[in-house]
């Protein structure tokens, strides 16, 4: 995993062989880490249903043995998979369990060898909190993970925390933060020789540079970094990575390429069961449809409505706010300001924090225009 990436075929071969050997004996202590390793591998390959089944096996095994450390690791493994499946509340519950019981000493994570569970936990909590509509708390957890990893002088844990901070920056549309964290992550993952983390960091850096500079050259670099990530065998996060490409295409007014990326993202989401980015994919599709042809209002509105429905099903308030803003802006243009205000206002007023973020700022400005 360290030298060839978490999704390299050799990872599956090693863990599968370990599992066979474990089952030839009785109550082998290596059974749990072998299962956990396979769970992490299949998650990285995008085979989330298989990873989920292994996560349930891990939790069942840990509960039967009533071993506290194993329970923590099982909740961690299952919580990570459920987050990508779009089951945000269930994922958050698992991570809450882990966060409340993490001890002060080093805690290994079999699905992510070399990463301290005390660092990994706030990383995932940050994503859960952002999706659930708590951007300030999400940022605090992300910073907590990076600070702890630095205090531990634990390079792999720090690289993991940086990677999750980078993607939290992208979710939050914080281009400056993503660029700064990406540069640090690129240096560290290059030094450690970890190809999948390196490709992911380059990808988000390229995206942030496109947003800042509207650079056509940056778009080609972004395409190449997505290809480099996939070359490691990894498919996890690919729906978000293609969404990132589509977002960049929108900035450069390459609507057709962006729409192709989103069609692939939505198809992959259905294939792999990775749904946490699905609402945003539909919202972006609506925006790009309008960019390609302002006359397709109905089709774009359908995409925004689909994004809203999915976000509400997942209790993903941040996606709901973004989708409601897009649909309200369309209705404003169509001469329906009262409908637009009635849609957006309750979503915006649900939030209690993060009013300095791009999403809440844009929603507030739109509400002021609608009520003026």
C-alpha positions in Angstrom: 0.0 0.0 0.0 2.8 2.4 0.9 4.8 1.9 -2.3 2.2 1.1 -4.9 -1.1 2.6 -3.6 -4.0 1.3 -1.6 -5.8 -0.1 -4.6 -2.8 -2.1 -6.1 -3.7 -5.7 -7.0 -0.9 -6.9 -4.8 -2.8 -5.5 -1.8 -5.7 -7.8 -2.4 -3.5 -10.8 -3.1 -1.6 -10.3 0.2 -4.7 -9.8 2.4 -6.7 -12.6 0.6 -3.8 -15.0 1.3 -3.7 -13.9 4.9 -7.4 -14.5 5.2 -7.1 -18.0 3.8 -4.3 -18.8 6.3 -6.4 -17.3 9.2 -9.4 -19.5 8.4 -7.2 -22.6 8.4 -6.6 -22.1 12.0 -8.8 -21.3 15.0 -9.4 -17.8 16.4 -6.3 -16.5 14.7 -5.6 -12.9 15.9 -4.7 -11.9 12.3 -8.3 -12.5 11.1 -9.5 -9.1 12.0 -6.7 -7.1 10.4 -6.9 -9.3 7.3 -10.7 -8.6 6.9 -10.1 -4.9 7.7 -7.3 -4.7 5.0 -9.6 -6.2 2.4 -12.4 -3.8 3.4 -10.1 -0.9 2.8 -8.9 -2.3 -0.5 -12.3 -2.9 -1.9 -13.4 0.5 -0.8 -10.5 2.1 -2.7 -11.3 0.0 -5.8 -14.9 1.4 -5.7 -16.5 -1.9 -4.7 -18.4 -0.4 -1.9 -21.0 -3.1 -1.5 -18.3 -5.7 -0.9 -16.5 -3.3 1.4 -19.8 -2.7 3.3 -20.3 -6.5 3.7 -16.8 -6.8 5.1 -17.4 -3.9 7.4 -20.5 -5.6 8.8 -18.5 -8.8 9.3 -15.8 -6.8 11.2 -18.4 -5.2 13.5 -20.0 -8.6 14.2 -16.6 -10.1 14.9 -15.7 -7.2 17.2 -19.0 -7.4 19.1 -18.7 -11.1 19.6 -15.2 -10.7 21.0 -16.1 -7.6 23.0 -12.6 -6.2 22.4 -12.6 -2.4 22.7 -9.9 -1.7 20.2 -11.5 -4.0 17.6 -14.9 -2.3 18.1 -13.3 1.1 17.4 -11.6 -0.2 14.3 -14.8 -1.9 13.0 -16.9 1.2 13.6 -14.2 3.2 11.7 -14.1 0.8 8.7 -17.9 0.7 8.4 -18.3 4.5 9.0 -15.9 5.3 6.2 -17.7 3.0 3.7 -21.2 4.4 4.7 -20.0 8.0 4.1 -19.2 7.2 0.5 -22.4 5.4 0.1 -24.2 8.6 1.0 -25.6 7.3 4.3 -24.2 10.4 6.1 -26.2 10.1 9.4 -25.3 6.5 9.9 -21.6 7.2 9.0 -21.6 10.1 11.5 -23.0 7.8 14.2 -20.1 5.3 13.7 -17.5 8.1 13.8 -19.1 9.6 17.0 -18.6 6.2 18.6 -15.0 6.2 17.7 -14.3 9.8 18.6 -15.8 9.3 22.1 -13.5 6.4 22.8 -10.2 7.2 21.2 -7.5 6.8 23.7 -4.4 8.9 24.2 -1.8 6.4 22.9 -1.2 5.4 19.3 -4.1 3.5 17.7 -3.4 1.6 14.5 -6.0 1.3 11.7 -5.7 -2.1 9.9 -7.6 -0.7 6.9 -5.1 2.1 6.6 -1.8 0.8 8.1 0.4 3.6 9.4 -2.4 6.1 10.0 -3.2 6.8 13.6 -7.0 6.4 14.3 -6.9 9.6 16.5 -6.0 11.5 13.3 -8.2 9.6 10.9 -11.3 10.0 13.0 -11.6 13.8 12.9 -10.8 13.7 9.2 -13.9 11.7 8.5 -15.9 13.7 11.1 -15.0 16.8 9.2 -16.6 15.5 6.0 -19.7 14.2 7.8 -20.1 17.6 9.6 -19.7 19.6 6.4 -22.3 17.5 4.5 -24.7 17.7 7.5 -24.5 21.5 7.4 -21.9 22.4 10.0 -19.0 23.9 8.0 -17.3 25.7 11.0 -17.2 22.5 13.1 -16.0 20.6 10.0 -13.1 23.0 9.6 -12.2 22.7 13.3 -12.1 18.9 13.1 -9.9 19.1 10.0 -7.5 21.4 11.8 -7.5 19.2 14.8 -6.4 16.2 12.7 -3.5 18.1 11.1 -2.3 19.6 14.4 -2.3 16.2 16.1 -0.5 14.5 13.3 2.2 17.2 13.4 2.5 16.9 17.1 2.9 13.2 16.8 5.6 13.7 14.1 3.8 11.0 12.2 4.3 11.7 8.4 1.7 9.2 7.0 -1.0 10.4 9.4 -0.2 14.0 8.5 -0.4 13.2 4.8 -3.8 11.6 5.4 -5.0 14.6 7.3 -3.8 16.9 4.6 -5.5 14.9 1.9 -8.9 15.2 3.7 -8.3 18.9 4.4 -7.7 19.4 0.6 -11.0 17.8 -0.3 -12.8 19.6 2.5 -11.4 22.8 0.9 -12.9 21.8 -2.4 -16.3 21.0 -0.9 -16.2 24.4 0.7 -15.0 26.1 -2.5 -12.0 27.4 -0.6 -9.5 27.7 -3.4 -6.8 29.4 -1.4 -6.9 26.7 1.4 -6.9 23.9 -1.1 -3.9 25.3 -3.0 -1.9 25.7 0.2 -2.8 22.3 1.6 -2.2 20.7 -1.8 1.3 22.1 -2.2 2.3 20.7 1.3 0.7 17.4 0.5 2.5 17.1 -2.8 5.8 17.7 -1.2 5.1 15.1 1.6 3.6 12.4 -0.6 6.5 12.8 -3.1 9.0 12.4 -0.3 7.1 9.3 1.1 6.5 7.9 -2.4 2.7 7.4 -2.1 1.3 7.6 -5.6 -2.5 7.9 -4.9 -2.2 10.7 -2.4 0.2 12.5 -4.7 -2.2 12.3 -7.7 -5.2 13.4 -5.6 -3.2 16.4 -4.2 -2.1 17.5 -7.7 -5.7 17.2 -8.9 -7.1 19.6 -6.4 -4.2 22.0 -6.8 -4.9 22.1 -10.6 -8.5 22.8 -9.9 -7.8 25.7 -7.6 -5.4 27.2 -10.1 -8.0 27.0 -12.8 -10.5 28.8 -10.6 -8.0 31.5 -9.9 -6.4 31.9 -13.3 -9.0 30.5 -15.7 -6.1 28.7 -17.3 -6.6 26.3 -20.3 -3.2 24.8 -19.5 -4.4 24.0 -16.0 -7.3 22.0 -17.5 -5.0 19.6 -19.3 -3.0 19.2 -16.2 -6.2 18.4 -14.3 -7.1 15.7 -16.9 -3.6 14.2 -16.5 -3.8 14.1 -12.7 -7.2 12.3 -12.8 -5.6 9.8 -15.1 -2.6 9.3 -12.8 -5.0 8.7 -9.9 -6.9 6.1 -11.8 -3.6 4.4 -12.9 -3.1 3.4 -9.3 -6.2 1.3 -9.6 -8.2 3.6 -7.2 -11.8 4.4 -8.0 -13.0 5.7 -4.6 -13.8 9.5 -4.8 -13.9 9.3 -8.6 -17.4 10.7 -8.7 -16.1 13.8 -6.8 -13.0 14.0 -9.0 -15.0 14.0 -12.2 -17.3 16.6 -10.5 -14.2 18.7 -9.9 -13.3 18.4 -13.6 -16.8 19.4 -14.5 -16.7 22.4 -12.2 -13.4 23.6 -13.8 -14.8 23.1 -17.2 -17.7 25.3 -16.3 -15.3 28.1 -15.3 -13.6 27.8 -18.7 -17.0 27.6 -20.5 -16.3 24.0 -21.8 -19.8 22.9 -21.1 -19.8 19.8 -23.3 -16.7 18.3 -21.7 -18.1 19.1 -18.3 -21.4 17.4 -19.1 -19.5 14.3 -20.3 -17.6 14.1 -17.0 -20.8 14.4 -15.0 -22.5 11.7 -17.1 -19.5 9.4 -16.3 -19.6 10.4 -12.6 -23.3 9.6 -12.3 -22.9 6.3 -14.1 -19.9 5.3 -11.9 -21.9 6.3 -8.8 -24.6 3.8 -9.8 -22.1 1.1 -10.6 -20.1 1.5 -7.4 -22.8 2.7 -5.0 -20.9 5.9 -4.3 -23.6 8.4 -3.7 -22.2 11.1 -1.4 -21.4 13.4 -4.3 -24.5 12.5 -6.4 -26.6 15.6 -5.4 -23.8 17.9 -6.4 -23.3 16.1 -9.7 -26.9 16.7 -10.6 -26.7 20.4 -9.6 -23.5 20.9 -11.6 -25.2 19.2 -14.6 -28.0 21.7 -14.4 -25.6 24.6 -14.3 -23.7 23.3 -17.3 -26.8 22.6 -19.3 -27.7 26.3 -18.8 -24.2 27.3 -19.8 -24.5 25.2 -23.0 -27.9 26.6 -23.9 -29.9 29.0 -21.8 -33.1 27.7 -23.5 -33.0 24.4 -21.6 -34.6 25.8 -18.4 -36.9 22.8 -17.8 -34.1 20.3 -18.1 -31.8 22.3 -15.8 -34.7 22.7 -13.3 -35.2 18.9 -13.3 -31.5 18.4 -12.4 -31.7 21.0 -9.6 -34.9 19.3 -8.2 -33.2 15.9 -8.4 -30.2 17.4 -6.5 -32.6 18.7 -3.8 -34.4 15.4 -3.5 -31.1 13.5 -3.0 -29.7 16.0 -0.6 -32.8 15.9 1.6 -32.8 12.1 1.5 -29.2 12.1 2.7 -29.8 14.9 5.2 -26.9 16.6 3.4 -27.8 20.3 4.2 -24.8 21.7 2.5 -25.7 20.1 -0.8 -29.3 21.1 -0.2 -28.3 24.8 0.2 -26.3 24.7 -3.0 -29.1 23.0 -5.0 -31.7 25.4 -3.6 -29.5 28.4 -4.5 -29.1 27.2 -8.1 -32.9 26.5 -8.5 -33.8 29.8 -6.9 -31.5 31.7 -9.2 -33.1 30.0 -12.2 -36.6 30.9 -10.9 -35.5 34.5 -10.3 -34.5 34.7 -14.0 -37.8 33.2 -15.0 -39.6 36.0 -13.1 -40.7 33.9 -10.1 -39.0 35.8 -7.2 -41.6 34.8 -4.6 -41.2 31.1 -5.4 -37.5 31.4 -5.4 -37.5 33.2 -2.0 -39.9 30.6 -0.5 -37.6 27.8 -1.6 -34.3 29.3 -0.5 -35.1 31.1 2.7 -35.9 28.2 5.0 -32.9 26.3 3.8 -30.6 29.2 4.5 -32.1 30.0 7.9 -31.6 26.5 9.1 -27.9 27.1 9.2 -26.3 28.3 12.5 -22.7 28.7 11.5 -20.4 29.1 8.5 -21.8 32.4 7.3 -18.4 33.5 6.0 -18.4 30.5 3.5 -19.0 30.9 -0.2 -22.2 29.0 -0.2 -23.9 30.9 2.6 -22.6 34.2 1.3 -24.1 33.5 -2.2 -27.4 32.4 -0.7 -27.6 35.5 1.5 -26.9 37.8 -1.5 -29.5 36.1 -3.6 -32.1 36.3 -0.8 -31.4 40.0 -0.5 -32.0 40.5 -4.2 -35.2 38.4 -4.1 -36.6 40.4 -1.2 -35.5 43.8 -2.5 
